[in-house]
């Protein structure tokens, strides 16, 4: 968390963030579920005891970037830590 506290991983929270980013994708619910499974598998491959929200966001971005450009951009633009257009361009 931003304030340094720990929070249990929430698949529903992950699903909602991906689902909202995939608003132009056909079969949005099924695609979001499959993307969640992919993200979870990639996170498990990190083999870390603690995974930060930043780690999760990076894996989601990497996954969306290869899946659907529009969803990638929507997810990226919703990130609070990208305060400027310069930050957004750098990620693209």
N, C-alpha and C positions, 0 to 999 in steps of 0.2 A: 504494500500500500504506500501511498505517497507520504504518509506520516510515519512510516517505518513499522507499523503494526503488521501482524500476520493475519491472514484470512484463509479459510479453507477454499480449495478450488471449487468453483461452481460451474458445472456443465450447463445448467439453465442460463446463467449469466453469459457464458461463452456463446451459447446458441442464439440468444437474443441479439447479441452484438453482431454476429455473423448474419443472422436473418435480416436485420435492419439494413446491413450493407448490401445484401443481395436482392434489393427490391425490384430489380429489372430482370432477374433470372427466372427462366421457366422452371416449374416444379420447385419453387423457392424453399418450401419446407423440407423436401427430400434432399435437395442440394445442400441446405444448411446443416442438416443432420450428418450427411456424408462428410462435409467439411469439418464439422466438430470432431468426428471420428479421426480424420486425418490429423488435425491439430493435436488431439490427445495423444495419438501414437507418436508424433514428432516430439511432444513434450516428454513422454516416457523415455524416448531415446536419449534425451539429455542426461539421464541418470543422475539427477540432482535431488537432494533431499528437500530443498526449498526452491521453488520457482517463483520468480517475481512477476508482477503484472507486466513489466516491460518485456520479460522473456516471452510471455504469452502473446503479447501484442506483436512482437517480431515474428513469431511463428505464424500467427494469423495473417500478417501482412505478406509473408513469403508464400503462404498457401494461396491466398487470394490473388496475388500477383500472377500466379501461374494458372489460375482458374478463370478469372473474369476481371478484366481491367477496370470496368466501371465499379464493381464491388470493392476492388482494391482501393480505388480513389475515394469512394464514400467512407470506407472504414478509416482510411488514413486521414481524411479531412475531419473526422469526428474526434481524433486524438487531441486531448487538451494540451499535451506537451509540444505540439507543433503550432506555436503561436504565430508564426509569420509565413508569408508566401514563400520566403527563402527556404525555410525549413521544409515546407511541402515539396518544393522543386528538388531539393536535395534527395529526398526519399524516392521521388519518381525516377 
